[in-house]
Amino acid sequence: MRRLSIARREALTTLWLAGPATLAMVLFIFLPVAIVALLSFTDYQFGATTLNWTGLENYQRLLGSTLGQRAITNTLLYVAIVIPASVALGLLVALGLHRMTGWAPGLAHALRAVYFLPVAATLVAMSVAWQMVLHPSLGVVNHVLAALGGEPRNWLSDRGLVLYTLAVIGIWQTVGYNMVLFLAGLVAIPPELYDAAEVDGAGGGWSRFWTVTWPMLGPTTLFVLVVTATNAFRVFETVATLTRGGPAFASDTLVYALYREGFVYFKAGYASAITMVFFAFLLILTFAQIRIVEKKVHYR
Amino acid sequence: MSTTPTLELQGVTRRFGPQTVLDRVDVSIPSGSFTALLGASGCGKSTTLRIMAGLDRPNEGAVLLNGTNVADRTAHERNVAMVFQSYALYPHLSVEQNIALPLAMRHLTTLGRMPVVGRFAPGSGEARAKIRRAVGEVAEMLGLEQLLHRKPAQLSGGQKQRVALGRALVRDPVLFLLDEPLSNLDARLRVKMRSELVALHKRTGRPFVYVTHDQSEAMAMADQIVVMIGGRVAQAGTPQDLYERPASREVAGFIGTNAINFFEPGSAPAGLHPAAGSAVIALRPEHISPAAAGTVEARLETAEYLGSEVVLALRAESGAELRAIAPGNYAIPAPGSAVRLGFDPAQVHVFDAASGQRIGEAA
């Protein structure tokens, strides 16, 4: 057998290494997305043998109806609360624990595990716990509120409150994950930079943070932002288990609407349109974050 | 020049847990001097520097800056400048901002330091102009004018080194502390930066404290060398002192380009020194060379021709190994042949066999 040239052999190796994964990606990601994109222009229903081309009707229905608009604005509001709050809290907790490892390593480790628990736990199971905690008459929250002289609230069935309640649960769930990422980022900061900052007169708490910690956490922050944003956009479990989008669609979100239309009412065409809008939002957000922030984060 | 040294460490001891890293260290940095802290890695020289800077505090002992105890002053309050081995430049700031940072911290308020709003902070315009002028001067001195708007990631090692120096120079500190600043540069650049550092030292007139593990760097640049071994000061003195009168066997082994010859008691070639039977004798290779009338005889094992000189590895009749240096034009005999060697008796060092301390005055 004739030996292949080195270039040919290297090309074959490359193909062999990257080929299967590429094929899987095309088959299981790109192709379904393309199909969903096509379906979004039809009135297809699950199980039906025929479908009609309806053009932009599905999109008009989603963007034009109060229900569709509400799902979008609810999702955006939820994201707008969860991203900044969980990133800021994650950073704050990470800074605290990082400092604490200096004088109480045991306690810091224990607290880290506690903060990470919500990430590791199943959100559906945790939702049951939240339901108990937030119960209008039995819940701890209202008892504490009453003891402090406040007025008990219907956290999950008050139309004006429910979305914020869900946002708080969302924050509670992501802070631990963000904290772990920030902790890793903090450990990676070269200690000489802090020394340099101290010699240069930036050794005080605030100037130390602004001169060294925050800029050096730039890449971590970008990653945390992207991950938090995608997770926040996908909010589903809490909605499905605690409120089912209610009361009166006050906590309806894009993914829950997608689930309801697609898997309860079997409107595959409409659900596909929701998916595409959801996809577009995520893409725009991630792209913007990377374009705007990456330039400022990698310092080249 | 005042007689008070700029900086003095008195009986400084530093412990990390059970480990004593510095053991009653006394160091005095005269004003305007160039002091090298020389030692192998782990000898405590970097800790000493950090204590001088105020980045670390001693467990015992005092740090005096111009005669006053500065135990409770931060690095910034001491107004010392430090250049780090890794340069420690702020990666998100341009060269100009990196150099300007110490001045910005000193002359601008928190509001004034902010990127855009800062322009409108009261009194900041004047301070900014002053800072820009100072940065410009330093950049010119170091040849950084063309690089002021680059980020550290876009600079070569040598350029980063200059920026780090610039950040130290710009604030006119009372003392410069340099932690192995040249160790990340390639050999050629290192030699070039050596002379630049010496020139910079002359120009500023401020004392430099220079940490290094490279004895040739210390010998070439410093006017005072403090040799540290195992957390103690083994010897402090001028390069000549250390070379000609090493206080201990360890110092003698550390100083000098060519590794010094040590002869354990009883193993020295006959005729080297009368105390050879009971003490350790040391003689540098450059002080013993082939001579027709020499009194020491040894067999040649290998010879390294280096152009300007030939390094000979020999074995004496006593069995001891011995290295000698011959001039470059020396006709190298065949390996195994006997070579007669002459030496300068004034250059023979004698150390106590047990303590390793120097005995008598040989110079």
Chai-1 contact restraints between the chains, C-beta under 6 A:
chainA,res_idxA,chainB,res_idxB,connection_type,confidence,min_distance_angstrom,max_distance_angstrom,comment,restraint_id
A,E192,B,F84,contact,1.0,0.0,6.0,A-B,restraint_1
A,E192,B,S86,contact,1.0,0.0,6.0,A-B,restraint_2
A,E192,B,A88,contact,1.0,0.0,6.0,A-B,restraint_3
A,L193,B,A88,contact,1.0,0.0,6.0,A-B,restraint_4
A,D195,B,L55,contact,1.0,0.0,6.0,A-B,restraint_5
A,A196,B,A88,contact,1.0,0.0,6.0,A-B,restraint_6
A,E198,B,A75,contact,1.0,0.0,6.0,A-B,restraint_7
A,V199,B,A75,contact,1.0,0.0,6.0,A-B,restraint_8
A,V199,B,M82,contact,1.0,0.0,6.0,A-B,restraint_9
A,D200,B,L101,contact,1.0,0.0,6.0,A-B,restraint_10
A,D200,B,P102,contact,1.0,0.0,6.0,A-B,restraint_11
A,D200,B,M105,contact,1.0,0.0,6.0,A-B,restraint_12
A,G201,B,H76,contact,1.0,0.0,6.0,A-B,restraint_13
A,G201,B,P102,contact,1.0,0.0,6.0,A-B,restraint_14
A,G201,B,M105,contact,1.0,0.0,6.0,A-B,restraint_15
A,G201,B,R106,contact,1.0,0.0,6.0,A-B,restraint_16
A,A202,B,M105,contact,1.0,0.0,6.0,A-B,restraint_17
A,G203,B,T74,contact,1.0,0.0,6.0,A-B,restraint_18
A,P215,B,H92,contact,1.0,0.0,6.0,A-B,restraint_19
A,Y299,B,P91,contact,1.0,0.0,6.0,A-B,restraint_20
A,Y299,B,H92,contact,1.0,0.0,6.0,A-B,restraint_21
A,Y299,B,K151,contact,1.0,0.0,6.0,A-B,restraint_22
A,Y299,B,A153,contact,1.0,0.0,6.0,A-B,restraint_23
A,R300,B,A153,contact,1.0,0.0,6.0,A-B,restraint_24
